[in-house]
Structures are given as structure tokens and as C-alpha cells.
């Protein structure tokens, strides 16, 4: 009898193990994954990518990337992932799936496992690896605690169209080449023309005045660095109607860049000579593959933005520069005192609140501000948005914008409480600079007029393997750009 029980237990155990393994095998096939992931982009982009279409004929399957390689972690994540996917398949509308957002680096980080990458790619210095690849992998091996394979290899698993590199010879043909900059004789809006290019852009006259900088203590999403509120006066100035576009920045790049020049050739510079020579080639595609043209130029460093302003000043005979933080907020508010430059409260526009998830977000903001709720995780050209009362576009959202001030959390507390301070320019020294406006990745709280942020140099340069690191391009930030101001007195 005991032998029979032992035999039956063994048989049932064997059947369970075989059935369990068979179930794992079936539910780990690409076809099974695609029975829930019915959106065609996933399958098509995978088959066009290097994990399917490659010279070796080796195929990386769904579970090879999207689950840990082995052990209890594999089983645990398989159950969690499968449960989530089934819920989405049964209760969500597949037509509302945003493939662009799901393809972003931030989203991919939550669905691709570093251990799985290294399980297949065990030799990071394989024969035939380019010098650029060797430098990148050496940098990765030294910074494993900070970097992941996806920092550089986002497009490997699912194909993305070839990105457009910056060049110094791609000026459009059959277009008018401006011979001189626009002459400005009065304080009115004007269209600036960059000499020796076909590029022009709009400048808006911002009449000076007084306003209250910062946010009241009861404003939703307020942070301590937004106060205390102070009275500020700024002089008149012109400001770019929109952020500097790729068309504008490309003109600077073409006029000043030297193909093949490396960072070590300018590391001792930081001088006027370097300002004339211009940016080194970017490490990768600074436009993120979204296109250039009238989209805002992004990923250039604060240093590069300042050098662009110097170059623009030299070529137009005017005094262009980055705005001070006070000028930026004055121009953004355009005479209003609301959290945004349009009526409404953060609670109305916060797509993450449970009330708005049920009843919907107030979409009035969508025509004026491009942020996480309506951006699909990439920037947009300014002609798609409505302006504020001064006529400025994308002051909030789209891309974050540099200000000339050094950043300090307590800046406003250093201003006098019972008097008006004229044209403040922030602290005399610092290590990071002010960034304002929020971006296409920001929530409703970060795109308020008073919201203050700062640069994060070390974080924004983590992936750059060059020694020295680039002065011109951030390797790990795709949401920062800038707009220019022109000083009024310089054109009187």
C-alpha cells in the first residue's frame, strides 16, 4: 500500500512538473505574447529590429528581454506581467494605446531587464566593435551602478526609423539668403533675419512693468523654492515668440562647427575662439529622431545656449542673451496672477488625479500648454499652440527653458520684503542654473508659471563616455531647450 501511494505521488508529481513546464513553454512563445499584445507596432517593429533582423540569424524573443533570465524572479515577474496584460486586454481599449509613449526610454526601463541584456550580450568588447562602441562600453563598465543598456540601446529591441544627424552642409536650396539682419527703430514686434542664412524668427516686444514673483502658500503643487513672494520690476525687452528651433540652431551649427573636432581639442578653451568655432558633433542624435525644422532645439548644454546667443549677437548687431528668471516669469504671466497664464487651477488640469481619471481632465489647457497629459512624450512645433496675452507661445510645457540665473532654493528670500527690486539676476555664484516652464514630460504641477527647477549636470551627462565630456550636448536630457531675449537699449 505504501509503495502504491509512493508511486501515485511520484506520478502526480511528474505529471505536475511536465504540465507546469509545458505551460511555461506555451505561455513564453511570441505568439502567446501577441495574443494579448494585439497592437501591430509591437510585432512589426520587433521583426524590423536588430533582435530579429540581423546577420547571425539569431532571434531574441519577447521573454528574453521582458522577463528576468531565470529563477524565481522569472516566475514572479511572469505572473505579474501576465496579470497586468490580461487586465489591459479585457478592460482597456486597444485603440487608445499610445505606442510612442510606450516606446520612450522611461517606459522601456520598466519593461526591460538589465540582467536579461547581459545574459545574451556577455562579451561587451567583441571583435569588430567600433572605437565609439569600445569607449561607450568601457564607460558603462565603470558606471554599472548608474547606467543601463537602454541608456544607449533603446531602439535595438523595436526598430525606429533612422535618425537624422546634424551636418554642416545641409542648408536648404532654392530659398532666399538674407544679406543683413532686421533693422529695428522702435519698440515693436519684429522678424529677425539671420544674415547669410534663410532663417528668420519672431521677436515679441515685452513692455516692462511690476509683478509678484513666486506663488502664494496655498497654491496647489507649490514648493518651498517658489517663495516667499516678492514685488519685482523689469525693464522692457524683446523675447522670442517661441523657443529656439532646430532651423535656428542648425544655422549656428553650420556656421561654426568643424566636422570631426573632438572635445579634447577645446577642453582648454572656454574662450572667444571656442565661441567662434562652435559645437563639436553630438554624441548620437540630439533631436531624438523626432525631426528638426520648427521643433524646439533640445539637448544642448547651458554653455551651448550662451554661445548661440553670443553668435547671434555678433551676426545681427543686437544684444541677444538668455532671459533672467524674473524676465521669464514676467513674460510668462503676461499680466496674470493665476497658476497658469490662462484661468484654471492645477486640480482642473492634473491628469493623474483620481477624479479627473473618472470624469476627465479640463482640456482647455491643451490649446496653450503641451505637457504630459497631451504630448505623447515628445515636443511639438510652436505653430500648433495658442499664445499667452503677450503673444508668446509654449512658455509653459513643450521644453524646459534655461534662464541666465544661478539657481538657489532661497533666492526670493534674499530680496527685500517691503520694497520693489528692479531687474534681479539671481545669486552671484552657483553650480547649477535655473530652468523654467516644464516640458512635454511634466505634470500639471510642473507647468505652473511659478514652478522652479534647475539643471542637473551630472545626471544629464551620465551616458556620455567622452573624456572630457561634451561642453555642448547633454547625453541624458531630451526635454531642455531655450529661448532668447534681446535687450531694448541695445537697439535704441
Residue pairs with C-beta under 8 A, 6 or more apart in sequence:
24 78
26 32
27 78
27 82
28 61
28 62
28 63
28 78
29 61
30 61
30 62
33 62
33 63
34 42
34 43
36 85
36 86
36 88
36 89
37 43
37 85
38 89
38 94
39 94
39 97
39 99
41 99
41 158
42 99
42 158
45 158
45 159
45 160
46 52
46 62
46 157
46 158
46 159
47 53
48 159
49 155
49 156
49 157
49 158
49 159
50 156
50 159
51 59
51 60
51 64
51 65
51 156
51 157
52 59
52 60
53 159
60 120
60 157
63 78
64 116
64 119
64 120
65 112
65 113
65 116
65 117
65 157
66 81
66 111
66 112
66 113
66 116
67 74
67 77
67 78
67 81
67 113
67 116
68 74
68 77
68 113
68 115
68 116
69 113
69 115
69 116
69 119
77 113
98 376
98 377
100 376
100 377
100 378
101 107
101 376
101 377
103 154
103 158
103 160
104 377
105 150
105 151
105 154
106 377
106 441
107 377
108 150
108 154
108 157
109 148
109 150
112 150
112 157
114 148
114 149
117 148
117 149
117 150
117 153
118 149
121 149
124 137
124 140
124 141
125 134
125 137
129 137
135 465
135 466
136 152
136 465
138 465
139 147
139 463
139 464
139 465
140 147
140 149
140 152
140 465
143 462
146 462
147 462
147 463
151 462
151 463
151 476
152 284
152 463
154 160
160 289
161 289
163 284
163 285
163 287
163 288
163 289
164 285
164 287
164 289
164 291
164 292
165 282
165 285
166 250
166 253
166 257
166 281
166 282
166 286
167 254
168 253
168 254
168 257
168 258
168 259
169 254
170 250
170 254
171 197
171 198
171 254
172 198
175 198
176 198
177 196
177 197
177 198
178 193
178 194
178 195
178 196
178 197
178 198
178 199
178 200
179 195
179 196
180 193
180 195
181 192
181 193
181 194
181 195
181 315
181 316
181 317
181 318
182 190
182 191
182 192
182 193
182 316
184 190
184 318
184 491
187 205
187 207
187 236
187 488
188 205
189 202
189 203
189 204
189 205
189 391
190 202
190 203
190 238
191 200
191 201
191 202
191 203
192 200
192 201
192 202
192 203
192 316
192 318
193 199
193 200
194 200
194 248
194 251
194 312
194 315
194 316
195 315
195 316
196 255
196 315
197 251
197 255
199 247
199 248
199 251
201 240
201 241
201 242
201 244
201 245
201 248
202 240
202 241
202 242
203 238
203 239
203 240
203 241
203 486
204 238
204 239
204 240
204 241
204 390
204 391
204 392
205 236
205 238
206 236
206 237
206 238
206 239
206 327
206 330
206 331
206 390
207 236
208 233
208 234
208 235
208 236
208 237
209 233
209 234
209 330
209 335
210 231
210 232
210 233
210 420
211 231
211 232
211 234
211 329
211 330
211 333
211 335
211 337
212 229
212 230
212 231
212 232
212 337
213 229
213 230
213 231
213 232
213 326
213 329
213 330
213 412
213 450
214 226
214 227
214 228
214 229
214 230
214 412
214 450
215 222
215 226
215 227
215 229
215 339
215 448
215 450
216 222
216 229
217 227
219 226
219 339
219 346
219 448
219 450
220 339
220 345
220 346
220 347
220 445
221 346
221 444
221 445
221 446
221 448
221 451
222 450
223 451
223 452
224 409
225 409
225 410
225 411
225 452
226 412
226 450
226 451
226 452
227 412
227 413
228 412
228 413
228 417
229 412
230 412
230 415
230 416
230 417
230 421
231 419
231 420
231 421
232 326
232 330
232 415
232 420
232 421
232 422
232 424
233 420
233 421
233 422
233 423
234 324
234 326
234 327
234 330
234 422
234 423
235 422
235 423
235 488
236 488
237 323
237 327
237 485
237 486
237 487
237 488
238 485
238 486
238 488
239 323
239 327
239 331
239 390
239 392
239 483
239 484
239 485
239 486
240 483
240 484
240 485
241 382
241 387
241 391
241 392
241 393
242 296
242 382
242 392
242 393
242 394
242 483
243 296
243 297
243 382
243 394
243 398
243 399
243 401
243 481
243 482
243 483
244 296
244 297
244 305
244 308
244 481
244 482
244 483
244 484
245 292
245 293
245 294
245 295
245 296
245 297
245 381
245 382
246 287
246 292
246 293
246 294
246 295
246 296
246 297
247 292
247 293
247 294
248 297
249 297
249 300
249 308
250 292
250 297
252 278
252 279
252 308
252 311
252 312
253 278
253 279
255 278
255 311
255 315
256 276
256 277
256 278
256 279
256 311
257 277
257 278
257 279
257 280
257 281
258 277
258 278
259 281
260 281
261 277
261 280
261 281
262 280
262 466
263 280
263 466
263 467
263 468
263 469
263 470
263 471
264 467
264 468
266 274
266 277
266 280
266 471
267 468
267 471
269 277
270 471
274 307
274 471
275 307
275 310
275 311
276 311
278 307
278 311
279 300
279 304
279 307
279 472
279 473
280 470
280 471
280 472
280 473
282 299
282 470
282 472
282 473
283 464
283 465
283 466
283 470
283 473
283 475
284 475
286 297
286 298
286 299
286 300
286 473
287 295
287 298
287 299
288 298
288 299
288 378
288 478
290 378
290 379
293 381
294 381
294 382
294 383
295 379
295 380
295 381
296 379
296 382
296 394
296 398
296 399
296 481
297 481
297 482
298 379
298 399
298 477
298 478
298 479
298 480
298 481
299 473
299 474
299 475
299 477
299 478
299 480
300 308
300 472
300 473
300 474
300 481
300 482
301 470
301 471
301 472
301 473
301 474
302 402
302 433
302 455
303 471
303 472
304 471
304 472
304 473
305 322
305 402
305 482
306 321
306 322
308 482
308 484
309 320
309 321
309 322
309 484
312 318
312 320
312 484
313 319
313 320
313 321
318 486
318 487
318 490
318 491
319 486
319 487
319 490
319 491
320 484
320 485
320 486
321 404
321 484
321 485
321 487
322 402
322 403
322 404
322 482
322 484
322 485
323 331
323 401
323 403
323 404
323 483
323 484
323 485
324 403
324 404
324 405
324 423
324 424
324 425
324 426
325 403
325 404
325 405
325 411
325 424
325 426
325 434
325 436
325 452
326 423
326 424
326 425
327 485
328 401
328 403
328 436
328 437
329 436
329 449
329 450
331 390
331 392
331 395
332 341
332 388
332 392
332 395
332 396
332 436
332 437
332 449
333 341
333 449
334 341
334 388
334 389
334 390
334 392
335 389
335 390
336 342
336 389
336 449
338 344
338 449
339 345
339 346
339 448
339 449
339 450
340 349
340 365
340 368
340 369
340 396
340 447
340 448
340 449
341 368
341 388
341 389
341 395
341 396
341 449
342 364
342 365
342 368
342 369
342 388
344 362
344 364
344 365
346 444
346 445
346 448
347 353
347 355
348 361
348 362
348 364
348 365
349 361
349 362
349 365
349 369
349 373
349 444
350 356
350 361
350 443
350 444
350 445
351 357
351 361
351 372
351 373
351 443
351 444
352 443
352 444
356 362
361 373
363 374
365 371
365 373
365 374
365 444
366 373
366 374
367 385
367 386
368 385
368 386
368 388
368 396
369 385
369 396
369 397
369 447
370 379
370 380
370 384
370 385
370 394
370 397
370 398
370 440
371 396
371 397
371 438
371 439
371 440
371 441
371 442
371 443
371 444
371 446
371 447
372 440
372 441
372 442
372 443
373 443
373 444
375 397
375 398
375 440
375 441
377 440
377 441
378 440
379 398
379 399
379 439
379 440
379 479
379 481
380 398
380 440
382 393
382 394
382 398
385 393
385 394
385 398
386 393
387 393
388 395
394 437
395 437
395 449
396 437
396 438
396 447
396 448
396 449
397 437
397 438
397 439
397 440
397 442
397 447
398 437
398 439
398 440
399 437
399 439
399 440
399 479
399 480
399 481
400 435
400 436
400 437
400 438
400 439
400 442
400 453
400 479
400 480
400 481
401 435
401 436
401 437
401 480
401 481
401 482
401 483
402 433
402 434
402 435
402 455
402 480
402 481
402 482
403 426
403 433
403 434
403 435
403 436
404 425
404 426
404 433
404 434
405 411
405 425
405 426
405 427
405 433
405 434
406 426
406 427
406 428
406 429
406 430
406 431
406 432
406 433
406 434
407 426
407 427
407 430
407 432
407 433
407 434
407 435
407 452
407 454
407 455
408 414
408 426
408 427
408 430
411 426
411 427
414 427
415 421
415 424
426 434
431 457
432 454
432 455
432 456
432 457
433 454
433 455
434 452
434 453
434 454
435 453
435 454
435 455
435 480
436 451
436 452
436 453
437 447
437 451
438 446
438 447
438 448
438 451
438 453
439 446
439 479
439 480
440 479
441 479
442 479
445 451
446 453
455 480
456 477
459 476
459 477
460 474
460 475
460 476
460 477
460 480
461 469
461 470
461 474
461 475
461 476
462 475
462 476
463 475
463 476
464 470
464 473
464 475
464 476
469 475
474 480
